[in-house]
Every structure is written in C-alpha cells, then in structure tokens.
Amino acid sequence: MPTLELLIPADHPAFAGHFPGRPIVPGVVLLDQAQLLVEAASGLRVNGIAVAKFLSPVGPGEALWLDYENSGRFEIRAAERKIASGRFTLQDPEQT
C-alpha cells in the first residue's frame, strides 16, 4: 500500500471558519486533498466517494499520511492515530 504525505497548510482558509478558537481541518478538505494525491500518484481517476469515516479531528500543522490502494481504499493518519478512512469510487478505465 503506497504512503504519501498529505499537507494541509496551517494558514489554509478553511481554518478561519471551522472552528474559530479551536480550528480543525474540515472533512471535505481532507477528502479533496486525498483525492488529488491519489490521482496524481497513481494515474487513477476518482469519480466520487463510496464511503468515508472521520475518526479523529486534525488541527493546523499536523503531519498527515495517506495510505491508499488501487482499489480506491484509503486511510489518513497522523502518526499511528487514524484520522479518516474510506473508499473512492474509480472511473472505469475503458471510459477514458
């Protein structure tokens, strides 16, 4: 299972409104960044998300890692702490 570093800058604009006083990375930002990394690293084309579970909040500047499989399964973690997991739906290669 390939592992990639997932970077969410501490000054990402989503932190301003999610949540003031105790900012956390919105789940949609985690999924968007994971999708972009998987597509860039693997050449796979993601159509959507079949399932996603958010297990632990992430604050600004936390080091994150993305593990993924070519089946679309993924896991995001901060060291050994699981942050999110799920499965992307992939485009059929014959439809490209």
MMTF fields as JSON, N, C-alpha, C and O atoms, coordinates in Angstrom:
{
  "mmtfVersion": "1.0.0",
  "mmtfProducer": "UNKNOWN",
  "numBonds": 383,
  "numAtoms": 384,
  "numGroups": 96,
  "numChains": 1,
  "numModels": 1,
  "chainsPerModel": [1],
  "groupsPerChain": [96],
  "chainIdList": ["A"],
  "bondAtomList": [4, 2, 8, 6, 12, 10, 16, 14, 20, 18, 24, 22, 28, 26, 32, 30, 36, 34, 40, 38, 44, 42, 48, 46, 52, 50, 56, 54, 60, 58, 64, 62, 68, 66, 72, 70, 76, 74, 80, 78, 84, 82, 88, 86, 92, 90, 96, 94, 100, 98, 104, 102, 108, 106, 112, 110, 116, 114, 120, 118, 124, 122, 128, 126, 132, 130, 136, 134, 140, 138, 144, 142, 148, 146, 152, 150, 156, 154, 160, 158, 164, 162, 168, 166, 172, 170, 176, 174, 180, 178, 184, 182, 188, 186, 192, 190, 196, 194, 200, 198, 204, 202, 208, 206, 212, 210, 216, 214, 220, 218, 224, 222, 228, 226, 232, 230, 236, 234, 240, 238, 244, 242, 248, 246, 252, 250, 256, 254, 260, 258, 264, 262, 268, 266, 272, 270, 276, 274, 280, 278, 284, 282, 288, 286, 292, 290, 296, 294, 300, 298, 304, 302, 308, 306, 312, 310, 316, 314, 320, 318, 324, 322, 328, 326, 332, 330, 336, 334, 340, 338, 344, 342, 348, 346, 352, 350, 356, 354, 360, 358, 364, 362, 368, 366, 372, 370, 376, 374, 380, 378],
  "bondOrderList": [1, 1, 1, 1, 1, 1, 1, 1, 1, 1, 1, 1, 1, 1, 1, 1, 1, 1, 1, 1, 1, 1, 1, 1, 1, 1, 1, 1, 1, 1, 1, 1, 1, 1, 1, 1, 1, 1, 1, 1, 1, 1, 1, 1, 1, 1, 1, 1, 1, 1, 1, 1, 1, 1, 1, 1, 1, 1, 1, 1, 1, 1, 1, 1, 1, 1, 1, 1, 1, 1, 1, 1, 1, 1, 1, 1, 1, 1, 1, 1, 1, 1, 1, 1, 1, 1, 1, 1, 1, 1, 1, 1, 1, 1, 1],
  "groupList": [{"groupName": "MET", "atomNameList": ["N", "CA", "C", "O"], "elementList": ["N", "C", "C", "O"], "formalChargeList": [0, 0, 0, 0], "bondAtomList": [1, 0, 2, 1, 3, 2], "bondOrderList": [1, 1, 2], "singleLetterCode": "M", "chemCompType": "L-PEPTIDE LINKING"}, {"groupName": "PRO", "atomNameList": ["N", "CA", "C", "O"], "elementList": ["N", "C", "C", "O"], "formalChargeList": [0, 0, 0, 0], "bondAtomList": [1, 0, 2, 1, 3, 2], "bondOrderList": [1, 1, 2], "singleLetterCode": "P", "chemCompType": "L-PEPTIDE LINKING"}, {"groupName": "THR", "atomNameList": ["N", "CA", "C", "O"], "elementList": ["N", "C", "C", "O"], "formalChargeList": [0, 0, 0, 0], "bondAtomList": [1, 0, 2, 1, 3, 2], "bondOrderList": [1, 1, 2], "singleLetterCode": "T", "chemCompType": "L-PEPTIDE LINKING"}, {"groupName": "LEU", "atomNameList": ["N", "CA", "C", "O"], "elementList": ["N", "C", "C", "O"], "formalChargeList": [0, 0, 0, 0], "bondAtomList": [1, 0, 2, 1, 3, 2], "bondOrderList": [1, 1, 2], "singleLetterCode": "L", "chemCompType": "L-PEPTIDE LINKING"}, {"groupName": "GLU", "atomNameList": ["N", "CA", "C", "O"], "elementList": ["N", "C", "C", "O"], "formalChargeList": [0, 0, 0, 0], "bondAtomList": [1, 0, 2, 1, 3, 2], "bondOrderList": [1, 1, 2], "singleLetterCode": "E", "chemCompType": "L-PEPTIDE LINKING"}, {"groupName": "ILE", "atomNameList": ["N", "CA", "C", "O"], "elementList": ["N", "C", "C", "O"], "formalChargeList": [0, 0, 0, 0], "bondAtomList": [1, 0, 2, 1, 3, 2], "bondOrderList": [1, 1, 2], "singleLetterCode": "I", "chemCompType": "L-PEPTIDE LINKING"}, {"groupName": "ALA", "atomNameList": ["N", "CA", "C", "O"], "elementList": ["N", "C", "C", "O"], "formalChargeList": [0, 0, 0, 0], "bondAtomList": [1, 0, 2, 1, 3, 2], "bondOrderList": [1, 1, 2], "singleLetterCode": "A", "chemCompType": "L-PEPTIDE LINKING"}, {"groupName": "ASP", "atomNameList": ["N", "CA", "C", "O"], "elementList": ["N", "C", "C", "O"], "formalChargeList": [0, 0, 0, 0], "bondAtomList": [1, 0, 2, 1, 3, 2], "bondOrderList": [1, 1, 2], "singleLetterCode": "D", "chemCompType": "L-PEPTIDE LINKING"}, {"groupName": "HIS", "atomNameList": ["N", "CA", "C", "O"], "elementList": ["N", "C", "C", "O"], "formalChargeList": [0, 0, 0, 0], "bondAtomList": [1, 0, 2, 1, 3, 2], "bondOrderList": [1, 1, 2], "singleLetterCode": "H", "chemCompType": "L-PEPTIDE LINKING"}, {"groupName": "PHE", "atomNameList": ["N", "CA", "C", "O"], "elementList": ["N", "C", "C", "O"], "formalChargeList": [0, 0, 0, 0], "bondAtomList": [1, 0, 2, 1, 3, 2], "bondOrderList": [1, 1, 2], "singleLetterCode": "F", "chemCompType": "L-PEPTIDE LINKING"}, {"groupName": "GLY", "atomNameList": ["N", "CA", "C", "O"], "elementList": ["N", "C", "C", "O"], "formalChargeList": [0, 0, 0, 0], "bondAtomList": [1, 0, 2, 1, 3, 2], "bondOrderList": [1, 1, 2], "singleLetterCode": "G", "chemCompType": "PEPTIDE LINKING"}, {"groupName": "ARG", "atomNameList": ["N", "CA", "C", "O"], "elementList": ["N", "C", "C", "O"], "formalChargeList": [0, 0, 0, 0], "bondAtomList": [1, 0, 2, 1, 3, 2], "bondOrderList": [1, 1, 2], "singleLetterCode": "R", "chemCompType": "L-PEPTIDE LINKING"}, {"groupName": "VAL", "atomNameList": ["N", "CA", "C", "O"], "elementList": ["N", "C", "C", "O"], "formalChargeList": [0, 0, 0, 0], "bondAtomList": [1, 0, 2, 1, 3, 2], "bondOrderList": [1, 1, 2], "singleLetterCode": "V", "chemCompType": "L-PEPTIDE LINKING"}, {"groupName": "GLN", "atomNameList": ["N", "CA", "C", "O"], "elementList": ["N", "C", "C", "O"], "formalChargeList": [0, 0, 0, 0], "bondAtomList": [1, 0, 2, 1, 3, 2], "bondOrderList": [1, 1, 2], "singleLetterCode": "Q", "chemCompType": "L-PEPTIDE LINKING"}, {"groupName": "SER", "atomNameList": ["N", "CA", "C", "O"], "elementList": ["N", "C", "C", "O"], "formalChargeList": [0, 0, 0, 0], "bondAtomList": [1, 0, 2, 1, 3, 2], "bondOrderList": [1, 1, 2], "singleLetterCode": "S", "chemCompType": "L-PEPTIDE LINKING"}, {"groupName": "ASN", "atomNameList": ["N", "CA", "C", "O"], "elementList": ["N", "C", "C", "O"], "formalChargeList": [0, 0, 0, 0], "bondAtomList": [1, 0, 2, 1, 3, 2], "bondOrderList": [1, 1, 2], "singleLetterCode": "N", "chemCompType": "L-PEPTIDE LINKING"}, {"groupName": "LYS", "atomNameList": ["N", "CA", "C", "O"], "elementList": ["N", "C", "C", "O"], "formalChargeList": [0, 0, 0, 0], "bondAtomList": [1, 0, 2, 1, 3, 2], "bondOrderList": [1, 1, 2], "singleLetterCode": "K", "chemCompType": "L-PEPTIDE LINKING"}, {"groupName": "TRP", "atomNameList": ["N", "CA", "C", "O"], "elementList": ["N", "C", "C", "O"], "formalChargeList": [0, 0, 0, 0], "bondAtomList": [1, 0, 2, 1, 3, 2], "bondOrderList": [1, 1, 2], "singleLetterCode": "W", "chemCompType": "L-PEPTIDE LINKING"}, {"groupName": "TYR", "atomNameList": ["N", "CA", "C", "O"], "elementList": ["N", "C", "C", "O"], "formalChargeList": [0, 0, 0, 0], "bondAtomList": [1, 0, 2, 1, 3, 2], "bondOrderList": [1, 1, 2], "singleLetterCode": "Y", "chemCompType": "L-PEPTIDE LINKING"}],
  "groupTypeList": [0, 1, 2, 3, 4, 3, 3, 5, 1, 6, 7, 8, 1, 6, 9, 6, 10, 8, 9, 1, 10, 11, 1, 5, 12, 1, 10, 12, 12, 3, 3, 7, 13, 6, 13, 3, 3, 12, 4, 6, 6, 14, 10, 3, 11, 12, 15, 10, 5, 6, 12, 6, 16, 9, 3, 14, 1, 12, 10, 1, 10, 4, 6, 3, 17, 3, 7, 18, 4, 15, 14, 10, 11, 9, 4, 5, 11, 6, 6, 4, 11, 16, 5, 6, 14, 10, 11, 9, 2, 3, 13, 7, 1, 4, 13, 2],
  "groupIdList": [1, 2, 3, 4, 5, 6, 7, 8, 9, 10, 11, 12, 13, 14, 15, 16, 17, 18, 19, 20, 21, 22, 23, 24, 25, 26, 27, 28, 29, 30, 31, 32, 33, 34, 35, 36, 37, 38, 39, 40, 41, 42, 43, 44, 45, 46, 47, 48, 49, 50, 51, 52, 53, 54, 55, 56, 57, 58, 59, 60, 61, 62, 63, 64, 65, 66, 67, 68, 69, 70, 71, 72, 73, 74, 75, 76, 77, 78, 79, 80, 81, 82, 83, 84, 85, 86, 87, 88, 89, 90, 91, 92, 93, 94, 95, 96],
  "secStructList": [7, 7, 3, 3, 3, 3, 7, 7, 7, 6, 6, 7, 4, 4, 4, 4, 6, 1, 7, 6, 6, 1, 7, 7, 7, 7, 2, 2, 2, 2, 2, 2, 2, 2, 2, 2, 2, 2, 2, 2, 2, 2, 7, 7, 7, 3, 3, 3, 3, 3, 3, 3, 3, 3, 7, 1, 7, 7, 7, 6, 6, 7, 7, 3, 3, 3, 3, 3, 7, 6, 6, 1, 3, 3, 3, 3, 3, 3, 6, 6, 3, 3, 3, 3, 3, 3, 3, 3, 3, 3, 7, 7, 4, 4, 4, 7],
  "xCoordList": [0.86, 0.0, 0.906, 1.661, 0.843, 1.658, 1.25, 0.087, 2.236, 2.011, 2.533, 3.648, 1.712, 2.07, 1.869, 0.99, 2.689, 2.485, 1.345, 1.315, 0.418, -0.733, -0.548, -0.542, -0.398, -0.111, -1.33, -1.886, -1.731, -2.769, -2.085, -1.814, -1.798, -1.077, -1.818, -3.046, -1.056, -1.646, -2.432, -3.286, -2.145, -2.87, -3.989, -4.472, -4.393, -5.477, -6.711, -7.043, -7.401, -8.548, -9.704, -10.523, -9.79, -10.886, -10.801, -11.817, -9.602, -9.456, -10.161, -10.577, -10.295, -10.909, -12.351, -12.793, -13.076, -14.478, -14.798, -15.964, -13.786, -14.038, -13.083, -12.216, -13.092, -13.996, -13.163, -12.086, -13.621, -12.855, -12.582, -13.477, -11.355, -10.97, -10.422, -9.594, -10.864, -10.364, -10.465, -11.308, -9.578, -9.694, -9.387, -8.479, -10.163, -9.899, -10.059, -10.754, -9.402, -9.492, -10.873, -11.248, -11.637, -12.932, -12.738, -11.763, -13.667, -13.587, -13.508, -12.807, -14.219, -14.201, -12.803, -12.413, -12.053, -10.679, -9.795, -8.983, -9.943, -9.173, -9.44, -8.508, -10.719, -11.075, -10.588, -10.109, -10.708, -10.254, -8.748, -8.297, -7.982, -6.529, -6.135, -5.209, -6.835, -6.56, -6.841, -6.051, -7.952, -8.287, -7.215, -6.771, -6.798, -5.777, -4.47, -3.835, -4.068, -2.837, -2.937, -2.018, -4.044, -4.224, -4.199, -3.533, -4.918, -4.94, -3.555, -3.145, -2.833, -1.51, -0.49, 0.334, -0.545, 0.453, 0.183, 1.119, -1.089, -1.429, -1.919, -1.89, -2.362, -2.964, -4.416, -5.06, -4.946, -6.356, -7.221, -6.777, -8.442, -9.397, -10.52, -11.249, -10.65, -11.663, -12.963, -12.967, -14.074, -15.401, -16.155, -16.983, -15.874, -16.611, -16.148, -15.079, -16.976, -16.648, -17.754, -18.922, -17.378, -18.346, -18.668, -19.824, -17.637, -17.812, -16.64, -15.511, -16.933, -15.874, -16.255, -17.404, -15.286, -15.465, -14.425, -13.244, -14.865, -13.96, -13.823, -14.814, -12.609, -12.368, -11.733, -11.89, -11.018, -10.31, -10.085, -9.751, -10.257, -10.044, -8.566, -7.688, -8.319, -6.967, -6.855, -7.691, -5.826, -5.592, -4.596, -3.976, -4.441, -3.499, -2.07, -1.601, -1.399, 0.012, 0.318, 1.491, -0.695, -0.417, 0.119, -0.371, 1.127, 1.686, 0.734, 0.398, 0.31, -0.652, -0.049, 0.793, -0.495, -0.058, -1.273, -2.252, -1.2, -2.272, -1.778, -0.806, -2.447, -2.205, -3.357, -4.514, -3.061, -4.143, -3.837, -2.687, -4.897, -4.802, -5.405, -6.236, -5.003, -5.552, -7.019, -7.655, -7.56, -8.981, -9.818, -11.043, -9.145, -9.844, -9.865, -10.2, -9.513, -9.489, -8.375, -7.305, -8.657, -7.651, -7.772, -8.804, -6.679, -6.661, -5.773, -4.681, -6.242, -5.456, -5.108, -5.968, -3.833, -3.422, -2.422, -1.751, -2.35, -1.336, -0.517, -0.967, 0.675, 1.486, 0.647, 0.249, 0.368, -0.427, -1.909, -2.711, -2.287, -3.69, -4.459, -4.103, -5.514, -6.343, -7.219, -7.894, -7.19, -7.965, -9.228, -10.318, -9.076, -10.209, -9.888, -8.726, -10.937, -10.757, -11.97, -13.013, -11.815, -12.933, -12.529, -11.495, -13.39, -13.132, -13.66, -14.821, -12.778, -13.184, -13.806, -13.426, -14.763, -15.233, -14.334, -14.009, -13.944, -12.989, -13.67, -14.609, -13.188, -13.721, -13.247, -12.099, -14.135, -13.791, -12.748, -12.996, -11.565, -10.517, -10.955, -10.389, -11.953, -12.413, -13.273, -13.582, -13.663, -14.482, -13.645, -14.198, -12.329, -11.476, -11.153, -10.446],
  "yCoordList": [-1.176, 0.0, 1.239, 1.444, 2.059, 3.275, 4.256, 4.325, 5.003, 6.026, 7.357, 7.445, 8.383, 9.729, 10.724, 10.547, 11.769, 12.838, 13.727, 14.142, 14.015, 14.852, 16.17, 16.187, 17.26, 18.559, 19.472, 19.738, 19.94, 20.969, 22.143, 22.075, 23.223, 24.341, 24.913, 24.989, 25.311, 25.873, 27.15, 27.538, 27.809, 29.036, 28.781, 29.715, 27.526, 27.202, 28.022, 28.113, 28.622, 29.478, 28.771, 29.437, 27.46, 26.743, 26.849, 26.731, 27.07, 27.147, 28.36, 28.325, 29.419, 30.644, 30.421, 31.025, 29.57, 29.382, 28.014, 27.697, 27.201, 25.798, 25.358, 24.557, 25.693, 26.499, 27.561, 27.244, 28.809, 29.859, 29.481, 29.037, 29.663, 29.324, 27.917, 27.669, 27.001, 25.617, 25.054, 24.207, 25.55, 25.159, 23.681, 23.113, 23.074, 21.717, 21.689, 22.518, 20.721, 20.557, 19.996, 18.95, 20.666, 20.117, 18.796, 18.628, 17.879, 16.599, 16.734, 15.965, 17.704, 17.889, 18.274, 17.896, 19.012, 19.375, 18.126, 17.923, 17.297, 16.048, 15.177, 14.669, 15.005, 14.161, 14.739, 14.004, 16.048, 16.695, 16.503, 16.147, 16.739, 16.592, 15.134, 14.853, 14.206, 12.781, 12.386, 11.667, 12.849, 12.534, 13.054, 12.328, 14.292, 14.872, 14.088, 13.851, 13.685, 12.906, 11.544, 11.128, 10.844, 9.52, 9.607, 8.808, 10.566, 10.708, 11.037, 10.468, 11.941, 12.345, 11.208, 11.019, 10.464, 9.425, 8.139, 7.425, 7.832, 6.522, 6.553, 5.531, 7.705, 7.767, 7.325, 7.338, 6.929, 6.551, 7.795, 8.896, 7.619, 8.727, 8.472, 7.487, 9.372, 9.235, 9.879, 11.028, 9.127, 9.635, 10.194, 11.093, 9.668, 10.076, 9.298, 8.689, 9.33, 8.667, 7.668, 8.038, 6.398, 5.36, 5.406, 5.269, 5.599, 5.656, 6.424, 6.351, 7.16, 7.866, 7.904, 8.177, 7.629, 7.708, 8.671, 8.579, 9.583, 10.524, 10.086, 10.019, 9.792, 9.135, 10.03, 9.779, 11.073, 11.924, 13.285, 13.353, 14.378, 15.709, 15.994, 15.422, 16.896, 17.298, 18.804, 19.552, 19.246, 20.671, 21.213, 20.447, 22.53, 23.158, 22.65, 22.529, 22.36, 21.999, 20.555, 20.188, 19.715, 18.312, 17.584, 17.778, 16.748, 15.936, 14.778, 14.006, 14.668, 13.633, 12.728, 13.149, 11.476, 10.489, 9.826, 9.538, 9.587, 8.944, 7.602, 7.531, 6.545, 5.21, 4.9, 5.148, 4.36, 4.051, 2.78, 2.359, 2.186, 1.006, 1.347, 2.251, 0.645, 0.892, 0.495, 0.76, -0.13, -0.461, 0.765, 0.746, 1.834, 3.036, 3.19, 4.262, 2.139, 2.239, 3.181, 3.233, 3.937, 4.857, 4.98, 4.668, 5.445, 5.767, 6.986, 7.059, 7.937, 9.119, 8.991, 8.674, 9.24, 9.121, 10.216, 10.792, 10.477, 11.354, 10.434, 10.047, 10.085, 9.047, 7.767, 7.284, 7.21, 5.977, 6.248, 5.314, 7.516, 7.869, 7.93, 8.686, 7.131, 7.141, 8.392, 8.701, 9.098, 10.327, 10.06, 10.49, 9.35, 9.062, 7.821, 7.473, 7.167, 6.027, 5.953, 6.546, 5.217, 5.084, 4.467, 3.811, 4.703, 4.164, 5.135, 5.545, 5.492, 6.299, 5.383, 4.217, 5.906, 5.192, 5.624, 6.802, 4.674, 4.931, 4.855, 4.084, 5.662, 5.642, 4.365, 3.949, 3.767, 2.591, 3.021, 3.955, 2.35, 2.749, 2.713, 3.422, 1.897, 1.807, 3.003, 3.18, 3.826, 5.002, 6.262, 7.347, 6.14, 7.329, 7.614, 8.578],
  "zCoordList": [0.0, 0.0, 0.0, 0.95, -1.043, -1.075, 0.033, 0.432, 0.511, 1.53, 1.007, 0.491, 1.148, 0.699, 1.835, 2.678, 1.849, 2.825, 2.349, 1.19, 3.237, 2.925, 3.683, 4.914, 2.948, 3.556, 3.517, 2.452, 4.672, 4.781, 5.471, 6.67, 4.737, 5.353, 6.562, 6.574, 7.572, 8.793, 8.517, 9.314, 7.384, 7.037, 6.013, 5.374, 5.863, 4.931, 5.303, 6.485, 4.326, 4.627, 5.34, 5.972, 5.255, 5.922, 7.441, 8.126, 7.974, 9.427, 10.028, 11.186, 9.255, 9.784, 10.237, 11.214, 9.544, 9.898, 10.448, 10.681, 10.661, 11.049, 12.146, 11.794, 13.246, 14.052, 14.76, 15.264, 14.815, 15.483, 16.947, 17.666, 17.355, 18.719, 18.872, 19.749, 18.043, 18.047, 16.629, 16.338, 15.748, 14.342, 14.106, 14.714, 13.211, 12.744, 11.223, 10.635, 10.614, 9.162, 8.828, 9.358, 7.962, 7.545, 6.785, 6.053, 6.969, 6.281, 4.776, 4.119, 4.222, 2.769, 2.283, 1.179, 3.081, 2.708, 2.742, 1.84, 3.763, 3.821, 2.6, 1.976, 2.262, 1.128, -0.196, -1.059, -0.355, -1.582, -1.776, -2.864, -0.718, -0.814, -1.041, -1.802, -0.384, -0.593, -2.041, -2.653, -2.585, -3.972, -4.919, -5.809, -4.738, -5.611, -5.547, -6.574, -4.342, -4.192, -4.853, -5.558, -4.633, -5.221, -6.743, -7.401, -7.301, -8.766, -9.317, -10.329, -8.669, -9.154, -9.039, -9.934, -7.952, -7.715, -8.472, -8.83, -8.723, -9.278, -10.724, -11.409, -11.186, -12.508, -12.518, -13.568, -11.352, -11.253, -11.351, -11.027, -11.794, -11.877, -10.874, -10.982, -9.898, -8.863, -9.342, -9.782, -9.253, -9.63, -8.443, -8.595, -7.257, -6.073, -4.868, -4.869, -3.834, -2.586, -2.273, -2.149, -2.148, -1.811, -0.323, 0.077, 0.49, 1.939, 2.545, 2.06, 3.611, 4.35, 5.815, 6.161, 6.675, 8.116, 8.662, 8.327, 9.493, 10.139, 11.589, 12.317, 12.008, 13.279, 14.335, 15.53, 13.912, 14.858, 14.221, 13.038, 14.971, 14.387, 14.149, 14.795, 13.203, 12.838, 12.994, 12.487, 13.693, 13.866, 12.855, 12.116, 12.819, 11.898, 12.107, 13.238, 11.013, 11.056, 11.411, 11.479, 11.641, 11.958, 10.731, 9.619, 10.944, 9.864, 9.582, 10.48, 8.348, 7.948, 6.886, 6.092, 6.886, 5.902, 5.296, 5.985, 4.003, 3.254, 2.75, 1.998, 3.164, 2.629, 1.689, 2.029, 0.509, -0.433, -1.207, -1.331, -1.722, -2.575, -3.93, -4.026, -4.966, -6.3, -6.407, -7.427, -5.379, -5.337, -4.961, -5.079, -4.503, -4.071, -2.559, -2.056, -1.824, -0.357, 0.082, -0.525, 1.171, 1.69, 3.2, 3.793, 3.803, 5.223, 5.404, 4.839, 6.189, 6.533, 8.005, 8.826, 8.345, 9.732, 10.099, 9.243, 11.392, 11.983, 12.875, 13.954, 12.431, 13.074, 13.101, 12.042, 14.272, 14.351, 14.586, 14.586, 14.787, 15.05, 13.739, 12.835, 13.64, 12.433, 12.432, 13.414, 11.312, 11.142, 10.334, 10.712, 9.223, 8.341, 7.521, 7.316, 7.059, 6.166, 5.253, 5.528, 4.169, 3.255, 1.938, 1.816, 0.944, -0.398, -1.433, -1.402, -2.35, -3.506, -4.551, -4.662, -5.317, -6.5, -7.652, -7.794, -8.453, -9.53, -10.873, -11.069, -11.795, -13.163, -13.853, -13.702, -14.597, -15.396, -16.425, -17.187, -16.465, -17.414, -18.875, -19.707, -19.194, -20.577, -20.968, -22.147, -19.996, -20.281, -20.447, -20.632, -20.385, -20.525, -21.952, -22.244]
}
